[in-house]
């Protein structure tokens, strides 16, 4: 998802690469969903509980929501083909900083989830700090982008949904 969002912010016209990343994300989501379902059948995981502490239940739906957000971001550019051309150098720079922050945040979150649990507290702190840099970069970009475009709305939606992981 991070790669798809980053690509869309950097190169909104690269629809071929976006489609490839979209398909890869969809396959990965399906594999994750099947693995969670199978683990539940095999009683490898604790049954579903409606608490924030049970991350297993929340990951697949959150990734699906984030994937839809990423597609919505692509549609924001596709629905207004001149938007990318109307962005000033300052706007473009702000979106590039936001793209960098999305890339960093998604990599940091992935590293945290894959990490050795002995360093989990430090990894979580780093991931949250990375997310705060993303939130700041996105807010700055949204303040600069024309208010009548859907882009600020979509960026805020993605940051909010990504924030649910933290």
C-alpha positions as a LaTeX table, in Angstrom:
\begin{tabular}{lrrr}
\hline
Residue & $x$ (\AA) & $y$ (\AA) & $z$ (\AA) \\
\hline
Unk1 & 0.00 & 0.00 & 0.00 \\
Unk2 & 2.80 & 2.37 & 0.88 \\
Unk3 & 4.38 & 1.88 & $-2.54$ \\
Unk4 & 1.05 & 2.46 & $-4.31$ \\
Unk5 & 0.31 & 5.65 & $-2.38$ \\
Unk6 & 3.87 & 6.91 & $-2.81$ \\
Unk7 & 3.82 & 6.24 & $-6.55$ \\
Unk8 & 0.45 & 7.97 & $-6.97$ \\
Unk9 & 1.66 & 11.07 & $-5.14$ \\
Unk10 & 4.92 & 11.21 & $-7.10$ \\
Unk11 & 3.76 & 10.13 & $-10.55$ \\
Unk12 & $-0.03$ & 10.28 & $-10.79$ \\
Unk13 & 0.12 & 9.58 & $-14.53$ \\
Unk14 & 2.00 & 6.26 & $-14.15$ \\
Unk15 & $-1.16$ & 4.15 & $-14.39$ \\
Unk16 & 0.63 & 0.98 & $-15.52$ \\
Unk17 & 2.86 & 0.80 & $-12.44$ \\
Unk18 & $-0.08$ & 1.80 & $-10.22$ \\
Unk19 & $-2.16$ & $-1.04$ & $-11.70$ \\
Unk20 & 0.67 & $-3.51$ & $-11.05$ \\
Unk21 & 0.98 & $-2.36$ & $-7.42$ \\
Unk22 & $-2.81$ & $-2.46$ & $-7.06$ \\
Unk23 & $-2.91$ & $-6.08$ & $-8.24$ \\
Unk24 & $-0.02$ & $-7.06$ & $-5.97$ \\
Unk25 & $-1.77$ & $-5.42$ & $-3.02$ \\
Unk26 & $-5.05$ & $-7.17$ & $-3.80$ \\
Unk27 & $-3.31$ & $-10.56$ & $-3.97$ \\
Unk28 & $-1.45$ & $-9.91$ & $-0.72$ \\
Unk29 & $-4.71$ & $-8.92$ & 1.02 \\
Unk30 & $-6.37$ & $-12.11$ & $-0.20$ \\
Unk31 & $-3.44$ & $-14.26$ & 0.99 \\
Unk32 & $-3.53$ & $-12.56$ & 4.40 \\
Unk33 & $-7.28$ & $-13.05$ & 4.70 \\
Unk34 & $-6.97$ & $-16.73$ & 3.79 \\
Unk35 & $-4.11$ & $-17.22$ & 6.28 \\
Unk36 & $-6.13$ & $-15.61$ & 9.07 \\
Unk37 & $-9.16$ & $-17.74$ & 8.19 \\
Unk38 & $-7.07$ & $-20.92$ & 8.14 \\
Unk39 & $-5.35$ & $-20.03$ & 11.42 \\
Unk40 & $-8.78$ & $-19.55$ & 12.97 \\
Unk41 & $-9.90$ & $-22.96$ & 11.70 \\
Unk42 & $-6.78$ & $-24.55$ & 13.12 \\
Unk43 & $-7.25$ & $-22.69$ & 16.41 \\
Unk44 & $-3.82$ & $-21.12$ & 16.05 \\
Unk45 & $-5.19$ & $-17.71$ & 16.93 \\
Unk46 & $-7.52$ & $-16.63$ & 19.68 \\
Unk47 & $-11.14$ & $-16.19$ & 18.53 \\
Unk48 & $-12.21$ & $-12.74$ & 17.44 \\
Unk49 & $-12.61$ & $-10.22$ & 20.23 \\
Unk50 & $-13.86$ & $-6.65$ & 19.71 \\
Unk51 & $-10.94$ & $-5.04$ & 21.49 \\
Unk52 & $-8.13$ & $-2.83$ & 20.30 \\
Unk53 & $-5.67$ & $-5.37$ & 21.66 \\
Unk54 & $-6.60$ & $-8.05$ & 19.14 \\
Unk55 & $-4.74$ & $-6.79$ & 16.09 \\
Unk56 & $-5.27$ & $-9.94$ & 14.03 \\
Unk57 & $-8.95$ & $-9.15$ & 13.56 \\
Unk58 & $-8.27$ & $-5.61$ & 12.46 \\
Unk59 & $-5.36$ & $-5.89$ & 10.06 \\
Unk60 & $-7.17$ & $-7.32$ & 7.03 \\
Unk61 & $-10.11$ & $-4.85$ & 7.12 \\
Unk62 & $-7.74$ & $-1.95$ & 7.75 \\
Unk63 & $-5.55$ & $-2.94$ & 4.81 \\
Unk64 & $-8.63$ & $-3.25$ & 2.62 \\
Unk65 & $-9.77$ & 0.22 & 3.68 \\
Unk66 & $-6.29$ & 1.64 & 3.05 \\
Unk67 & $-6.23$ & $-0.04$ & $-0.36$ \\
Unk68 & $-9.55$ & 1.60 & $-1.26$ \\
Unk69 & $-8.10$ & 4.92 & $-0.08$ \\
Unk70 & $-5.09$ & 4.41 & $-2.37$ \\
Unk71 & $-7.39$ & 3.73 & $-5.31$ \\
Unk72 & $-9.42$ & 6.81 & $-4.39$ \\
Unk73 & $-6.19$ & 8.83 & $-4.46$ \\
Unk74 & $-5.54$ & 7.61 & $-8.01$ \\
Unk75 & $-9.10$ & 8.53 & $-8.96$ \\
Unk76 & $-8.61$ & 12.03 & $-7.53$ \\
Unk77 & $-5.89$ & 12.59 & $-10.11$ \\
Unk78 & $-7.69$ & 10.67 & $-12.88$ \\
Unk79 & $-10.94$ & 12.55 & $-12.26$ \\
Unk80 & $-9.11$ & 15.86 & $-12.71$ \\
Unk81 & $-6.45$ & 15.20 & $-15.37$ \\
Unk82 & $-5.21$ & 18.79 & $-15.23$ \\
Unk83 & $-4.69$ & 18.69 & $-11.45$ \\
Unk84 & $-1.10$ & 17.45 & $-11.64$ \\
Unk85 & $-0.31$ & 20.18 & $-14.18$ \\
Unk86 & $-1.90$ & 22.90 & $-12.04$ \\
Unk87 & 0.21 & 22.03 & $-9.02$ \\
Unk88 & 2.87 & 24.62 & $-8.44$ \\
Unk89 & 6.47 & 23.69 & $-7.74$ \\
Unk90 & 5.74 & 24.33 & $-4.05$ \\
Unk91 & 2.68 & 22.04 & $-4.18$ \\
Unk92 & 4.67 & 19.38 & $-6.02$ \\
Unk93 & 7.47 & 19.64 & $-3.45$ \\
Unk94 & 4.94 & 19.30 & $-0.62$ \\
Unk95 & 3.45 & 16.19 & $-2.25$ \\
Unk96 & 6.94 & 14.74 & $-2.73$ \\
Unk97 & 7.71 & 15.30 & 0.96 \\
Unk98 & 4.40 & 13.62 & 1.78 \\
Unk99 & 5.25 & 10.73 & $-0.57$ \\
Unk100 & 8.61 & 10.34 & 1.19 \\
Unk101 & 6.83 & 10.34 & 4.55 \\
Unk102 & 4.34 & 7.68 & 3.35 \\
Unk103 & 7.22 & 5.52 & 2.14 \\
Unk104 & 9.09 & 5.93 & 5.44 \\
Unk105 & 5.99 & 5.37 & 7.55 \\
Unk106 & 4.96 & 2.19 & 5.72 \\
Unk107 & 8.51 & 0.79 & 5.86 \\
Unk108 & 8.84 & 1.64 & 9.55 \\
Unk109 & 5.48 & 0.05 & 10.34 \\
Unk110 & 6.41 & $-3.08$ & 8.38 \\
Unk111 & 9.76 & $-3.29$ & 10.15 \\
Unk112 & 8.02 & $-2.91$ & 13.49 \\
Unk113 & 5.61 & $-5.74$ & 12.74 \\
Unk114 & 8.46 & $-7.97$ & 11.52 \\
Unk115 & 10.84 & $-7.05$ & 14.33 \\
Unk116 & 12.27 & $-9.05$ & 17.16 \\
Unk117 & 9.92 & $-8.52$ & 20.10 \\
Unk118 & 12.81 & $-7.71$ & 22.44 \\
Unk119 & 13.00 & $-4.28$ & 20.79 \\
Unk120 & 9.27 & $-3.84$ & 20.31 \\
Unk121 & 8.87 & $-0.75$ & 22.49 \\
Unk122 & 11.62 & 1.09 & 20.62 \\
Unk123 & 10.26 & $-0.06$ & 17.26 \\
Unk124 & 6.77 & 1.15 & 18.13 \\
Unk125 & 8.19 & 4.51 & 19.25 \\
Unk126 & 10.05 & 4.85 & 15.93 \\
Unk127 & 6.95 & 3.87 & 13.95 \\
Unk128 & 4.80 & 6.41 & 15.79 \\
Unk129 & 7.39 & 9.15 & 15.26 \\
Unk130 & 7.45 & 8.27 & 11.57 \\
Unk131 & 3.66 & 8.51 & 11.44 \\
Unk132 & 3.76 & 11.94 & 13.09 \\
Unk133 & 6.18 & 13.12 & 10.39 \\
Unk134 & 3.70 & 11.80 & 7.82 \\
Unk135 & 0.80 & 13.59 & 9.49 \\
Unk136 & 2.76 & 16.87 & 9.52 \\
Unk137 & 3.86 & 16.51 & 5.88 \\
Unk138 & 0.33 & 15.68 & 4.76 \\
Unk139 & $-1.17$ & 18.60 & 6.68 \\
Unk140 & 1.38 & 20.96 & 5.11 \\
Unk141 & 0.60 & 19.62 & 1.63 \\
Unk142 & $-3.16$ & 19.93 & 2.20 \\
Unk143 & $-2.80$ & 23.55 & 3.27 \\
Unk144 & $-1.01$ & 24.37 & 0.00 \\
Unk145 & $-3.20$ & 22.46 & $-2.45$ \\
Unk146 & $-6.21$ & 24.14 & $-3.99$ \\
Unk147 & $-9.18$ & 23.72 & $-1.70$ \\
Unk148 & $-11.69$ & 22.87 & $-4.40$ \\
Unk149 & $-9.85$ & 19.69 & $-5.39$ \\
Unk150 & $-10.60$ & 16.35 & $-3.78$ \\
Unk151 & $-6.89$ & 15.71 & $-3.14$ \\
Unk152 & $-6.70$ & 17.24 & 0.38 \\
Unk153 & $-9.75$ & 15.22 & 1.43 \\
Unk154 & $-8.21$ & 11.97 & 0.15 \\
Unk155 & $-4.83$ & 12.67 & 1.78 \\
Unk156 & $-6.53$ & 13.32 & 5.12 \\
Unk157 & $-8.58$ & 10.13 & 4.72 \\
Unk158 & $-5.47$ & 8.04 & 4.05 \\
Unk159 & $-3.58$ & 9.52 & 7.00 \\
Unk160 & $-6.57$ & 8.94 & 9.29 \\
Unk161 & $-6.98$ & 5.32 & 8.16 \\
Unk162 & $-3.24$ & 4.64 & 8.38 \\
Unk163 & $-3.31$ & 6.16 & 11.86 \\
Unk164 & $-5.62$ & 3.33 & 12.96 \\
Unk165 & $-2.61$ & 1.02 & 12.77 \\
Unk166 & $-0.88$ & 3.02 & 15.47 \\
\hline
\end{tabular}
